[in-house]
Amino acid sequence: MCLLCGDEKAYRAYMDYLDAMERQGRTADPDEAANAVLARLHAVDTASADDPRNDRTLSPFFCSAVDR
């Protein structure tokens, strides 16, 4: 199974990219589209990991491991 079929986010991003290209009147190259989608998903994953709002250790409900 390919990445686009196995990952709903990737498939949705791919289809959104193709729709955007169609609205612009351009024909998307499948390889170019896949590369753009993967780059976008990677950027989203990287940005969300670096965002301090997503740092669970700052939560008052965060429990750290106890060394015994």
For each residue, the residues with C-beta under 8 A, 3 or more apart:
1: 5 6
2: 5 6
3: 6 7 10 38
4: 7 10 11 14 34 37
5: 1 2 11
6: 1 2 3 10
7: 3 4 10 11
8: 11 12
9: 12 13 41
10: 3 4 6 7 13 14 37 38 41
11: 4 5 7 8 14 15
12: 8 9 15 16
13: 9 10 16 17 37 40 41
14: 4 10 11 17 18 33 34 37
15: 11 12 18 19
16: 12 13 19 20
17: 13 14 20 21 28 33 36 37 40
18: 14 15 21 22 28 33
19: 15 16 22 23
20: 16 17 23 24
21: 17 18 24 26 27 28 33
22: 18 19 25 26 28
23: 19 20
24: 20 21
25: 22
26: 21 22
27: 21
28: 17 18 21 22 32 33
29: 32 33
30: 33 34
31: 34 35
32: 28 29 35 36
33: 14 17 18 21 28 29 30 36 37
34: 4 14 30 31 37 38
35: 31 32 38 39
36: 17 32 33 39 40
37: 4 10 13 14 17 33 34 40 41
38: 3 10 34 35 41 42
39: 35 36 42 43
40: 13 17 36 37 43 44
41: 9 10 13 37 38 44 45
42: 38 39 45 46
43: 39 40 46 47
44: 40 41 47 48
45: 41 42 48 49
46: 42 43 49 50
47: 43 44 50 51
48: 44 45 51 54
49: 45 46 54
50: 46 47
51: 47 48 54 55
52: 55 58
53:
54: 48 49 51
55: 51 52 58
56: 59 62
57: 62 64
58: 52 55 62
59: 56 62
60:
61:
62: 56 57 58 59
63:
64: 57
65:
66:
67:
68:
